[in-house]
Structures are given as structure tokens and as C-alpha cells.
Amino acid sequence: MNLKLFEILILLQISLAFSKISSIKTTYYKSIDIFTDDIKTEINEYNVISFDIFDTLLIRPYVKNTDIFEHLEKLNNATGFVKARMKADKECRSKGVSTFDGIYEFIDQKYKWLKEKELLLEYNSIKARSLVKGIYEYAINQNKTVIMISDMYYSKEILIDMLKKCGYTNVDKLYISSEHSKNKLLKSVYKIIMKNLGIYSKDILHIGNYLESDIKKTRKLGINSFYIPKVIDILFDIDPRTKIFYNNYNNDIGVSILLGLLASHTEQSYKNYWHEFGYKYAGPIIFGYMQWLNEQLLRDEIKKVLFIARDGYTLEKVFNLINTSESKVYYFYFPRRIAYKFIFKNQDNEKKIKDYLPYLDKFDLSDKKIALVDSVSTFFSSQKGLVKMLSEKYIKGYYWYTPKSEYKNLIFDSYQKNYTNGIGKGSFGLSDGDILELIMTAPTPPIKKFLNGEPVFEDENEFEDIRIKLYFDLSSGAVEFAKDYINHFGKISGYFSCRMLIDWMNTFLNFPTETDKSKFFNIEHTRNSHHDHYFKLFYKWY
């Protein structure tokens, strides 16, 4: 197989790290328990517990903290903001101390209007780091004096609001280096702390994520410290594929947000393999597709949307979380067997059509414009059938993947009823497109017929039974990813491009771990409309 340069780079790098990947989740969570116990044991020995704030108590959903500037620039179409923001910060620091107000005094006049928008994006996107939140609460419950230290440019008032938003209510003892015109690396701030509290260095345990300022410098002052790596560093360590992927996409804000969310998730309770797979892979794929769909519906002014079963199952759930188009959505059964009856209408097909119509009557399809949403389509049977059935309507189809004779792949694509006006064409694609149906197909068997306005499903065979049982967890993981995104950002764009998402999924498809191979070994898939021929998914793995 001819691999793209991106895949070749991954192949070369991943061979060096592959031995670390197998069973990474369960091993990691066992070590987290031990790690937390060690910190609590240390806390018991000290009167004062000091916490760094950013990346320790609070985390941002980005790989680099400065990626928030890139996100802000794209959201507001403010070309050049990132460079101007970094320059203003540098100039402000050169005058002695960096503050948020000071930075925006130095910034180019045309970007000053972004000041409040930056603060709002920062405030909305931060969250408590779950691991450290538990340690913080333990220290409070042990009646320790808890203090917080930051060399961040925000004022004390802003930081207090952020901390309280994330559940840190004991913020009376908060020390900001900018208020003392001292960098946290200097011992002056620590001297101020010890003088104010009437304590000695031996009374303090400091917890932070920067080896230089939080660990080395504090120990030189006689203050013991405990190092907690950043969540992104933990993610890169436990899954080398993520670091390799980032190295090849380190200027993509969508990748930064994707990996930032995954990093935050690493410290949540581990549920099972399929939930984690759903969160890590199905979640971003579906979320990116649904954000794109929302934009298309707004542009096309379509208010009625049919998510075609079975592939629309999780798509609809995620779309309902992010829908800003005010569209009414339905999860809609219109299997190929029924669609063909409308496409090739004849006397023999009339009874099947008649049996289906009571089901159709349950939906309000009075709008002149109707959108149809599916995953992968070659013959466009559902859309063609709907056009035949509702010939007076304007029917527009939206698809993740649509192979056409004139293009190799069409990604995040849309088709009008004449099937000619495609957009988003490209020459790249998934290593195995069948993964899309696995991550989107509902936990139900195929439909056999309709009776009294209700679908009648085929009996489950052994292959469908395996897929159905795992899919509930897979789907819940995908939905959890969308909810986590919304908890950080609301419904603003994450810039999850189709190209990026495809390459992200290809890191999984092309470089599976032994755990991946074991979990997928018994999963079989069918492509034909009669669902009578199954084959092993990802047979190339074996």
C-alpha cells in the first residue's frame, strides 16, 4: 500500500514507542491511584499546602496555553492577532511586569476590541483538573492551610472568579506575582508568603507542574514540592500516537483542541475499552461532521432534517447538543429495501409502499426544504427514494463520504436532488471506510419490513449481536466527547477539518495496538442491502 508522507512519518516514529501502548489505560489508572495516595501522604506531613494555578488546579483544552490566541483569531477573523498579542506581552514584560491590562495597552490599536473576548473565551473554556481537585479537597478536609500562587498576568479578581467557577471556593490566600512586581521564579514572593502567614519554609508543601519554577526553585528555598505533569504530557506519554500526530499537525488549532480534550479526559474514571474508543475516535469524527452540518443548514436555511437510520443514530444525538440552526430533527427509518420500492415503483412494490406510509405520516414534512443526513452513500438510495416520494419538495443530502466517478472521495459533502453539485472534493480518505459505519450504526438489527406504522427488525445474528452490545458504550463515549467540548466552549467552532479527522482516524487504523486487535477480532461487517454476507472488520490487521 502506498502510504502518504504523514503515515510514513508515523510509521517510522511509532516503531520506537509501540511497546508502550498496549493496555495503556488500565495500567495508567492503577498508577494514578498510587500517585494520589503518595501526594496525600505528603500532605499529611505539612501545615501549609501551596498550589500552582494554571495547568495544576485549572486546565485549558489546548496543547499549548498560547493556542487560545490562535482560536480567538480564527473565531473573530482577526488576521495577525496572534503575533500582535505575543509582541504586546513581550513589550509589557520588558517594562517590568506583565498584566492583562498592560498587555492590551501595548497591543496594536486594531486588536484592542478583542480584550473582553479573550477574557470570556478563557473564562468559559477553563475547567478544574479532576485529579488535583480531589487533592485540593483532601487538603481542605484535613484542615490544612491552602494557598495558591500564580505568575499569570491576570489580576487577583479575575483569578478568583475563574477558581470559584471551577469549584475552588477557598481562595482567600492567593498570591499573584504581578502584584508584587516579582516573577514567581524569584524567592521574593515566597518570602512575602512566609512573612504574611508567619511560617517557615519547612512548613510548606508546594504542588505544581513546572519543573523549574514549581519544583527546582522551591526546593532550593527549602520548600518541599510535588511534581504533577501537565495533562497533555501524560497523554503523550501513555499514548505515543497522540504525540506523533501532534508533531505533524502542531499548527492546527483543531488538533490542539482535540488533544486538549483528550488530555483532560485521561484523568476521568475509566469505563471500558469501547467507551474510550467512542470518546477518542468516534467522538471527534461525529462532532466535526455535525458542526459542519450545522453550518450548512444555517447557510441553506433548512429547518427540517431527517437523520437516516441506522447511521444517523449517534449523529442525531450529537447534533441536538450543538444545533444552532433551529432545525427540527427526526431520526428517520428509510432503509434501502423501502427506498428501492419508491425508486423502482411498480405493482409488486405497491404493498410495501402502502405498509410504509403510516410510518411516514408520523412526521411533519410540510416544509418545502428538507435535509437528509447519512454517513456513506454510493447509490444515494435514501435520497433518491425520498425525492420520488416527495417530488414537490427540495431535498438536499449531506454525507460524510460519497465516492463518485469524477472524484475519489468527497468529504463532509452535500448533494442537491440532481446529484451534481458536490463540494469539498479531495484525494485523501480513510484507510478503511467501514470504520464509519461501525461508529455510526445504531444498536439495532436491520429492518425487515413495516407493520402498522412501526419498523419490524430482523432477528439478531451473532455478528449483529456483538456489534449491538458494544455500540451502547461506543455511542455514549462519542456523546460524552461532544458534551465535554460544549462544557469548555459552548457551540463555537472547533475547526475540526475533515482532513485532520481522517488523518486522526488513520493513526488508529494503520497503527493498532495489540489491545485494539484483540477487541476488534470478533467484529464482522456487511455492506450489502440484504445483510447476508459478513466479513471481518480490519482483516488486514491479522
Order of alpha helices (4+ residues) and beta strands (2+ residues): alpha-alpha-beta-beta-alpha-alpha-alpha-alpha-beta-alpha-beta-alpha-beta-alpha-beta-alpha-beta-alpha-alpha-alpha-alpha-alpha-beta-alpha-beta-alpha-alpha-beta-alpha-beta-beta-beta-alpha-beta-beta-alpha-alpha-alpha-beta-beta
